[in-house]
Amino acid sequence: MLDRKEFLTGIAGVTVTLIITACGGDDSDTGGSTGGGDGNCMDDIEMAITSNHGHDMTLKFADFDSGQSKTYSIKGTADHDHSVTLTAQDFADLKAGKKITKESTTNGGHSHPMQIVC
């Protein structure tokens, strides 16, 4: 499992504008870029959105155990939106402590690579 230093070292050279740490334990919207569920990885999720200009993504605790893909808006405070889809396998990988890399949809001529790790 990656620790914080390994995660940050792995994304060196890209613009990191969003790293959130949060605690949780219910099915509510967690407000930041956090997840939740069964205690394997749900207390500490870190997310990096490359070339970020106000985008944010909120994960809900229930999504980790749904067994289904989920598409998220990452609009945040930006003046345009992108979306990112996490598959059931992505959720399982996150719960197992693996880092996942996703790419947002393209809007305004650009997209945003993302890394998420527990």
Long-range contacts (C-beta under 8 A, 24 or more apart in sequence): 1-97, 1-118, 2-97, 2-99, 2-117, 4-46, 7-46, 7-99, 7-115, 7-117, 10-99, 10-115, 11-48, 11-115, 14-48, 14-50, 14-51, 14-113, 15-50, 15-51, 15-52, 16-48, 16-50, 17-48, 17-49, 17-52, 18-47, 18-48, 18-49, 18-52, 18-55, 18-56, 19-46, 19-47, 19-48, 20-45, 20-46, 20-47, 21-45, 21-46, 24-61, 25-61, 26-61, 27-60, 27-61, 27-62, 28-60, 28-61, 29-58, 29-60, 30-58, 30-59, 30-60, 30-61, 31-58, 32-56, 32-58, 33-57, 33-58, 33-59, 33-116, 34-58, 34-59, 35-59, 35-60, 35-61, 35-63, 35-64, 35-94, 35-118, 36-60, 36-61, 36-64, 37-61, 37-62, 37-64, 37-65, 37-95, 38-64, 38-65, 38-95, 40-95, 40-96, 40-97, 40-118, 41-94, 41-95, 41-96, 41-97, 41-118, 42-95, 42-118, 44-118, 45-94, 45-116, 45-117, 45-118, 46-116, 46-117, 46-118, 47-114, 47-115, 47-116, 48-114, 48-115, 48-116, 49-74, 49-112, 49-113, 49-114, 50-112, 50-113, 50-114, 51-110, 51-112, 51-113, 52-112, 53-78, 54-78, 54-79, 55-82, 55-104, 55-112, 57-84, 57-114, 59-86, 63-91, 64-91, 64-94, 64-95, 65-91, 66-91, 74-104, 74-112, 80-107, 80-108, 81-107, 82-106, 82-107, 82-111, 82-112, 84-114, 94-118
